[in-house]
Structure formats: structure tokens, C-alpha cells
Amino acid sequence: MSRHRVIPHDEKPGILRRRIETWLKTLLGFLLMGGLIFAALWAFNFSFQFKVGFWLAYPLLTVVGWWFSAQISLYMMKCVPADPNNPRDARLIAIVDRVWKKTGLKYKPPVYISDNAMPNAFATGPIHSRAVVAATRGLFECGMTDDEIEAVFAHELGHVYNYDVATNSLISILSSVFFLVFDSGVRGWLATIRWLRNMLGLRPEQRILPPIVVTILSNLLGYAILWVSQQLTKFIQLFVVRSRESGADAIGAHFTGNPCALASALIKLVDYVEKHRPTGRDAELARVLRVCMTIDPLFDTVKAPPAPTTIWQKIVRFWQDLQLTHPPVEERVYQLERMNGGPCPLPNKNKF
């Protein structure tokens, strides 16, 4: 029997409120991204030149990535189908079956397993009928109970239920549209500056630099435009991604009726990660796969670090916050306890 207080399905204090809050945050993110696009169009007189070529593939790649998100994730995590004859895999299949029956999803996703030692679970797919769920070997080696693992998969299937892969892909497409407008507008604006136009050789008869230098300067300008546009959209994109993580916490708690199980699981996951933080090549792989993980393996901590005091520390903290793919575990646990209607019996409670 679970040691957590299980909330009956007709009594979920705070869960509905939290689900509404997360969708409102997601909507705010889309409004902000739309505002960026509108501001760029307005700044450049509501017109821009779209060149068919490489930048046509820029948003198209996002669509392809969305449709094949399940296959891409399984390949990157080196997953294989779970073997029902293997006791560990059989336990995984049974847990996923229990969660799936609580979600109301029509299609039962296939179950995969990865030999990765980092504890993690994920569910992904563009639509419900193409969804998959997977777990790593490490998920069963960090001391979690079946209730806690079930809560983790309820969170992951919450992403499928909410079409979060599609939501995150759409915000990426909008950021691509902003880049196209921003890139075209800035290049057009710079072309009107006489000295720059002459220096870059936009008029061959007035070229004052060798062609190789012009090429290098043009490439540097392109990289600069790309970097600036990425920074302008990164905050909004990850704001939306984090809101969908919070939404998956809420819908997962709704599925199981047990917010404390997920809170406890998050504490155990991040406690393990703090002791086994990936380094070197593993850290780079974790950076790429962070969106496929239940917690952020690079930045999550059980207890938030001390508040910054100097201006430089505040700048560094702000920059780090822009790169977070998940809300801090401390915040997620706080929200789950609000959904529970009171404190949860958590491991390592003294760390808070």
C-alpha cells in the first residue's frame, strides 16, 4: 500500500487550478512570440523578402522532427522493445499498463527500455496513435517504489495526452518565422547604410574590400543575426516548454490522484542526479536530450542555490534560467504539495 495520501478522483484540490494556470502560461508564451513577430514586421514596414532555399527548410525540419519525434527519441536513447520475459521489463510493462488505463487514451503506446544508467522515463509522439513510452535501466536503480514510478509515467503520458510535442514544435516554428522576418528586415535595413553597402560590395563598382573579406564579413553578419534572434526567442520558447512540464505534473497528478508520489519521485531523481552529474561526452548528450528527461540532468538540484547578491551573479543566474527546460524541482514539489492540499511525506525533507 502507498505511504502517500491518495486523493479520490472526485477530490483533487488545486489540480484543476494548476492545469488552467499552465495552459494560461502556454497561451502567454504564444502571445509573446506572436508579439515578437508583429513587432519585427512593424519595424520593417510589414514586409520582408522570403528567399526559397535553406531557410525554407528551417521550419520544415521542425515539422519533420515533430512527426518523427518518437523514432528520433528512441534512436538517441538507444531504446529496444521491453521484453515481457525479463522481470525488470515485465515490471515496467505492468506499471505502464496501470497508468495508461487511468489516462483515457484510446491507443496503448508500446513500451521500450534503454540501458542508460541515468534514471529517466519519457513518452513522446506527434499524435496519440504514434506515441511511445520508455524508461532507462537507471530508473529502477534509484530506489523508487512502484507508486513513484507510476507517477513518473503519469507525468510522461500527460505530455502525450496534452499534445505537448505538437505545442513545443509549434512554438519552434513561430520562432523560425520570427527569424526569417528579423533576418530579412535587418539585412534590408543594413543595405540602406551607404558605407556598409559599399564596404560589403553590394555595388560592385564601389567595392573597397577583396571578395574573400566580403564573404567572411557577410557570414559573420549572418551568424550575428542568427544569434540575436535565437536569444530573443529562447526565453519564450523555454517559457512554453517549462509551462508544459508543469502541465504534465498537474495532469499526471489528476491521472493517479496522488501528487505526493510524483513529488517524492522527483526528489529521488534529482538526489541521484546530484550525486552522478554527467560529465564530458555524457554531459553533452544530456544537454541535447534534456527535453526528453523527467528532470533537468544538468541544472536541477534538490534545494535552490542561494540568491545572487552581485550584479554579475544576477546576470549569470538569469542566463542559466533562460536555459532551463524544466521548472526547478523545488518549485515543482511546492506546486504538487499545493495540489495535494497539504505537505507530502518526502525523502530528504531536511534539504528544503
VENSUL-V53240 format. One line per field, one symbol per residue. psi: psi as a letter, one per 40 degrees, with the letter a starting at -180 (. if undefined). burial: + if it has 24 or more other ideal C-beta (glycine too) atoms within 12 Angstrom, else -. A space follows every 10 residues. Layout:
# VENSUL-V53240
psi = ???
burial = ???
This chain:
# VENSUL-V53240
psi = iieihhhiee gghedddddd dddddddddd dddddddddd dddfffiihh hhbdededdd dddddddfdd ddddddefii hhheehdddd dddddddddd dedehdhhii hiiiehehhi iihiididee iiiiiiddde eefiiddddd dddddddddd defddddddd dddddddddd dddddddddd eehdddddde fehdeeheii dddddddddd dddddddddd ddeddddddd dddddddddd ddddddfgdd dddddddddd ddddefhiib dddddddded eeidihedei idhiiihidi dddddddddd ddeheiiidd ddddddddde eiiigiifde e.
burial = ---++-+--- -+-++--++- -++-++--++ -++--++--+ ---+---+-- ----+--++- -+--++--++ -+++-++-+- -+-----++- +++-+++-++ -++-+---++ ++++-+-+++ ++++++-+-+ ++++++++++ -+-+++++++ ++++++++++ ++++++++++ ++++++++++ +++++++--+ ---------+ -+-------- ---+------ ++--++--++ -+++++++++ ++++++++++ ++++++++++ ++++++++++ ++++---+-- -----+--++ ++++++++++ ++-+------ ---------- +-++++++++ ++++++++++ ---+-+++-- --
